[in-house]
Amino acid sequence: MKVRKSRSSLLFALPLIVAGTFAIDSAVLAARPPVMEQGIQFGDLQNGRVMVWSRSNRPARMMVEYALDEQFTHAKTVRGPYALPNTDYTAKQELAGLPLGKDVFVKVWFEDLTSARTKSAPVMGHFHTIGKNDNVHFVWGGDTAGQGFGINEAFGGMKIYEAMRQVKPQFFIHSGDNIYADGVIPASKTVENGQIWTNVVTPEVSKVAETQAEFRGRYKYNLLDTHVRAFNAEVPQIWQWDDHEVVNNWSDSKDLSADPRYTVKDVPLLVARAATAFQEFSAQRPNNALEPGRVYRKVSYGPLLDVFVLDMRSYRGPNTNNLQTEQSAETAFLGAEQVSWLEKGLKDSTAVWKVIAADMPIGLNISDDFVNNPPKLWEAVANGNDGPALGRELEMADLLGNIKANSIKNIVWLTADVHYAAAHYYDPAKAQSTNFNGFWEFIAGPLNAGSFGPNSTDATFGPQVVFYKAPPTGQSNLSPYAGLQFFGDVNIDKTSKAMTVDLKDINGDSVYSKTLVAE
């Protein structure tokens, strides 16, 4: 006879069934420790403080142990934050009160959230805190995994990250385009001279990023590279962002309605998802509650150096023909609040050198696809008219004039974006807008992307091209096979106070060097 259970008896049994399922899942989880597939990163090192970043593959708690020797004598352990689904299991913990001028050794692991507290295998790292008796040494560059050039294991992966690690810098500035969310990374592609470039691929890089998971997947993709993970475990980083973290050349004028690659046409929604992933996967120190997602900030390195990290993307007006005669919301590039912050910070700085880390160059003509969108639309500061300041140049002219009026010395601009190496001297004697003191701008990149350039210059601020290295005339978007991948290497001597800037290639060889004497 078939026995028919009442609805009430089924409801009574349901909690037991669910509880039993959870008990099985818990037991399975306890037997399998969390995994740290993306390794660790350090970020925003300054004044005896550093951020430690990592990611678990499931719910867990981040644990950090650190000491001043490799044997972890007198080690301290910090119980870090929980890694949960809302942050894609990423977590970051600040270490504070670190002694200056010391090597710090770090061990990171995750403990799962079962009663067994199963631990992941630890990941080790180390870095050096910069003391008052240290020289300052750092590297910079931008543009990672662009134009479909991802992790080519036959080529050796993202080799330039190993070249940067080998020079043993104290920190690294990533000048933007940490990812290329708007570009597909194919399994293979034909490049110059008929060569075949092959990539490691994942589902998230097979299309443009639109969902939250796809933006996160772009950062996880870069962390598949062994050179990137080894670099991250040794070199604290300063991240800034530019356009490709979201979509090419985005501003308030960006319109995706005719782009068949995107089903999400709302640029503000893409920006929100991109900014969330950027904050989750960078080791950046969170800003205060007034503007928690803010990217621009100052990072100090003792008496020799202050780094002013800019955000040339979030506060700009729309990309236009950039020829307005008066400043307005349309001509904003850094925006009034960020400009005011920068002017005050530069004036108050007591460091010998003030590096302005910019995500775009000042005097290069960078178009926003003007061939297909007449009249010409401009992506950066310059507008190609070679005359006195107009459009976004008005904001820059005011900033440079303020620096001159306050007699602020020893300012150097570092940037990337244009995918070649260059050294520019901005000379007021050769400018159309002359109210500024001469200064240097150095460009490095790409780090693992297509090589382009050189761009033409705009004469408004008198940029003199002292050096550049780019593809031969008539060639562009060359693969890393061509060797035209560059990073910048900066050394500040504690005794002479001189700053030496080298532009180095994918093998770590210097292609240009300039020593600047502190005023």
N, C-alpha and C positions, 0 to 999 in steps of 0.2 A: 504494500500500500504506500502511495506517495504521501510523504508528510509535508504539509504546507505550514511554514512558519509565519507567525503573525508579524505585522509591521513593527509592533512594539518590541518583539524579540530581536528583530534585525537591528533596530536602533540601539538596543542594549548591547548587541554584539559588536557594533561598529567601532566603538572606542578601543575595544580589545584588539580588533584587526589593525586599526591605525597605529595603536601603541606598539603592537608587535612589529609592524613595518618599520617604525622609527627606531625600535630597538635593534633591528637587523642593520639598518643604515648606519646607526651609531657604531655598532660593532665593526662594520666594514671600514668606516672612516678611521676608527681608532687603529686599525691594523695597517692602514696606508697613511703614512705621514704626508703633510703638505709638501708641495714642490715649489721651488723658487726659480722658475724657468727664465725669468728676466734679469737675474742677478741683483746687484745693488748699484746705487748711485749716491754721490755726495753733491750737495748744492749750496750755493750762496755762502761759502766760507768767508768769515770775517770776524775779527775781534774775539777769537776764542770760541766761536760758535759755528756750527755746521748743521745742515739738514741731511738726514740719512733716509734714503728711499728704497723701497723694494715692493715686490708683489707676490702674493700667495696665489695658489690655483684654486683655493676654496676658503671658506670662513676660517679665520685664525687670528691670533694676536701676534703682532710684531715684537720681537725681543732684540735688544742691541746691547752688546758687551764691548767695552773699549778699554785700552790700556796704552802705556807708552813704550812697550816693548813687545816683540813677537811672541814671547812666552806668556803674555797676558798676566804679568806680575801685578798685584794690586789692582786687578781689573774691577771696573764698575759695570753693573748691569742695569739697564733701563727697561722697564716694562712699557712698551710702546702702545700705539693705538690698535684698534681692531681693524682687520681687513675684511670688509663685507661687500656684498654685491653692489651696493649703491655707489661704490668707488671702483668697481671692477677688481676688487681685492687688492688695490694698491694702498700703501700706507707710507707715511713719512714721520720721522721723529727728529726733533732738534736735540743736539748735544750742546751744552753750554758750559762755560767755565773751563774750557780747555787751555792748557798752558801754551803760550806763544813760543814760536821757534822750535817746536817739537814734532817728531813723527808720531802719529796716532794710528794705532792698529785697531781694527774694528771687526767684529764678528756679528753677523745678523742671522737670525733664524725665526721661524714661525711655530707657534704652538697652536694646534687645532682647538676647537671649542667643544670637544667631547670631554667627558670627565677624565679620560685617560691622558689628556693634554699631550698628544703625540707630537713630537718635534720633527721639523724638517731637518735635512742636512744643512749645516751652516754654510754661509758664503762669507769669505774673508775679503777684507780690503784694507787700504791704508792711505794716508795723506799726510801732508806737512802743514802745520799752522805757521803763518808767516809772522816772524818776530821783528823787533826793531833793528836787530843786527843782521837781518837777512837781506840779500839781494832779492828783487822781485822778478819772477820769471813766469810768463803765461803764454798761452796760444789762443788763437781765435780763427774762426771760419764759419761758413754757412752752407746751406743747400745740400741736403742729404737725401739720396734715393729719388732724385728727380729725373724727368724725361724717360722713365721706364728703365733706368739703370739701378737695379737693386743689388741683392747679394749674389754675386757671381763666384761660386766656390772654386771654379776652375781658374779664375783670375786671382784668387786668393782672398775673396771677400772684400770688405771695405778697408782696403790696405792703408789708406791715409790715416785712419784712426790708430793703427799700430805705429806709423811714422810719427804721429804726434805723441804717442805714449813714450816712444824711445827718447825724446828730447827731455823727458822728466819735468814737465811744467808743474807749477804749483796750482794752477787752475786754468780753466778753459771758458771762453765766451763763445756760445753758439749764437751767431748773429741773425738767426731766423731761417725759415724754411727747414725746420727740424724734420718735417715730413712733407710729402707731396700728395695731399689728400685728393687733389683734382686730377691725378694722373694714374693710369693703369700701369702696373708692372707685369709685363707678359713673361711667359716661360722662356721665350727667346726672341731676339730681334736682330736683323742684319744692320751692321754699322759700317763705318768707313772701311774702304779697301775690301769689301765683301766679307769681312769677319762676322762671326756669329757671337753675339753676347747672350749668355744664358743666365737665368735668374732662379733662385729659390722663390717659390710663389706660395701664397696662402689665399684663402677665399676673400679676405678683406682687401687685398690689393688687386683683385681681378676686375674691379670697377671703381668709379669715383666714390668717395666716402660721402654718405648721406645719413645713415643711421648712427646712433651713439656707438654701437658695437663696431661699426666700420671705422669710425675715427679712432677709437681705442686700438683697433687692430693694426692701424698704420704704425703706431708707436711700438706695439709688440713686434711688428715685423722687423724694424731696425734692430731690436734687441735680440733677434735670432743670430746676429753676426757676432762671432767670437771676439773679433778685434774691438768692437764697440763695447761689449761687456767687460773686457779686460781694461779698456781705457776708463770706463765708468767707475771701476772698483779702485782706481788709483788717482783720478784727477777730478777734484770738485769742479762743478760746472755752474755757469751763469747762463740761463736760457732767456732769449727774447724771441718774439715771433714776428712773422711777416704775413704774406698773403697765402702761401701754399698750405699753411696749417688749416686753411678753410677752403678757398677756391681762388683761382688765378685773378690777381689784380682787384680783389674785392674792395669796395667802398660803398657809400650810399647810392651810387649810381649803377651798381652792378645789377644786371638783368639776365636771368637764366631762362627766360620764357622760351627762347628759341634754341636752347641747348638740349639736344635729345638725350644726352647722357644723364640728365638729372630728372628724377621724378619729383623730388623736393625742389620747388622753385623759390621758396622763401629764403633769401640770403640771411636775414636775422636769425632764423631757426638753425641754419647751418653754422652760423657764427656761435650760437649758444652751445651747440653740441661740440664744436671744435674747441671752444674755450674750456669747456668742461674736461675734455680729454687732455688738453694741454696742461691744465693745472694738476690733473691726476697723475700724469706720467713724468712731469718734471720734478726735480728735487728743489724747486723754488720755495723759499720761505713764504708762507702766506702773509698777505698784507693785512692791515687791521680791518675791523668790522665795517668801517666806513666805505671801503671799496675792496672787498676781499679778493676779487679777481684781477687786481691791478698788476700790470707787468712792469711799468717803469719804476725804478728804484735806484738807490745809491748803494754800492758795495765798497767798503773801505779796506785798504791793505796797509795800515800803518802810516808812517810819515811820508812814504814815497809815492803813494798812489791812492786815488779815489776813482772808481769806475761809475759813471753815470749811464745807466741802462735805459735806453729810450724805447717808446712804443710809437712807431710811426704809422700804425694801422688803425688802432681803435678809436681815435678821436678826430680823424681826418674828415673833411667834407668830401663831396663826390669828385670823382675824376672828371675834369672838364678840360677846355682848351687852355686853362691856367693863365689867362691874360687879363684878369680883373685888375682895375686900377686902385681899388680900395680893399682893405681887409674886411672879411665877413665870415659867417659860418661856412660859406662855400669855399673860402681860401684856406681854412684851417688845415694844418698838417699834423703838428704835435698837439695843437689846441692850447687855448690860453692858460688853462690850469697847469698843464705839463710844462709849458714854457716858463711860467712863473716859478714853478718848483725848480726847474733846471737853473734859471738865472740866480735864484737865491742860493742853491746848493753850490754852484760854482763860486759865487762871491764868498760864501762862508768857509769853503774848503781851505784847509791848511796844508794839504798834501802837496808835494812838489809837482807831481804830474796829475792832470785831470784828463782821463780818457773818457771820451763820449762814445759809447757803444751804440751805433746807429744801425738800423736794419736796412737802410737804403743810402746810397751816395747822395751828395748835395748837388754837384755840378754836372752830372751825366744826364743826357737826354734819354729818358726811359719811357717809351710809349705805352699806351693802353690800347694796343691793337688799332692804331689809327688808320691803317690801310683799309680795314673793313668798317670803320666807324667814323667817317668824316663828320664835322671837322676834327682835327687832331685832338685826341684826348691824352692827357699826360698822367703818368702813374706816380712819379716822384716829385721832387721840388722843382726841377728845371722845366722850362717850357720851350726851349729851342729857338727863342727869338734874339738871343745874344745882346739884349738891351738892358736898361735899368730894371730893377726888380718889379715884377708883376705877379699876380696870382699868389701861389704859395711862397714864392720868393720874398714877398713882403714880410711874412712871419719870420723867415730865416734872416732877412736883413736886419730886422729889429733885434733878434737874438744876438747876432754877431756885433751889432752896434752896442748892445748892452755890455757884452764882454769887453769891448774896447773901452767903453766909458768907465768901467770899473777896474781897468788895468789888470785883468786876470791873465796870468801867464801860463805857459806850458800846457796848452790844450791840444790834444791829438784826437782826431776822429778815426774810428775803426769800423769797418763795415764789410758787407759781402754783397749778395743779391744778383750781381751781373755775371757771375760764373767765369771770371778770369781774375788775374792778379794785376794790381796797379798801385802806383804811388803818385799822388797828386799834391802839388803845392798851390794853395789859393793865395794869389798875389794881388793885393789891393791896387798896386801900380798898373796892373793889366786888366783891371775889372771895370765894369760899367757902374756898379754900385760899390763905392770905395770905402764906406765907413766901417772898416773892420781892420783888425791886425792879421797879418798873414799866418796861415796855419797849414798843417799837413793832414791829409786824409789817406789812409791805406786800405786797400781792398784785397780780400782773400776769398778763396773758394773757386769752384765748388769742392765739396768734400767727397761726394760720390754721386755725381749727376752729369748732365751734358755740359760741354764746354762751349761758350759763346764769346762774342765780343770782337774787338773793342767797341764800346759805345762812343758816340760823338759827345763833345763837351759844349756846355752853354757858357758864354763869356760873362754872364752877369757878375759872378764872384771871382772871375779871373783864374779858373783852374788851369794849372800848367801840368801836362802829363809828363812827369819825370821818368816814369817807367811803366811798361805794361807787358804782359805776356798772355797771348790769346791765340785762338786758331788762326792759321794763315788766311789771307784775304780770299773770300769766296767760300770759305768752309765754316760750318757752324754745327752745333749739337753733336760734337765729337764725343765718343765714349771715353771712359777712363782708360781704355787701351792706349789712347793718344798721349797719356801722361800729363795732360793739362789740368791737373787737379792741384789746388794750392791751399796752404794754411799759412797764417801769420804767426811769428814767433817773436815775443817781446822780452827784452832783458833790461832791467833798470839797476844800475850799479849803485850800491849803497854809499860808496865813497865819493865818486865823481858826480853822482846824481844823473848821469847821462842815460838816455833811453836809446837802445839799439833795436831797430825793427828789421826783421828778416822776413822775406816772403819765400816760402819753401814749397817744393813740389812733393809729389806723391811718394818719392823716395827719401824725403827729408833733406834734400840738397837745397841750399840757398840759391835763389835765382836773382835776388836783389837784397841789398842791405843799406840801411841808412841810420847813422848815429845822430841823435838830436841832443844838443847841449842845453841843459836847463838854464833858463833865464833867472 
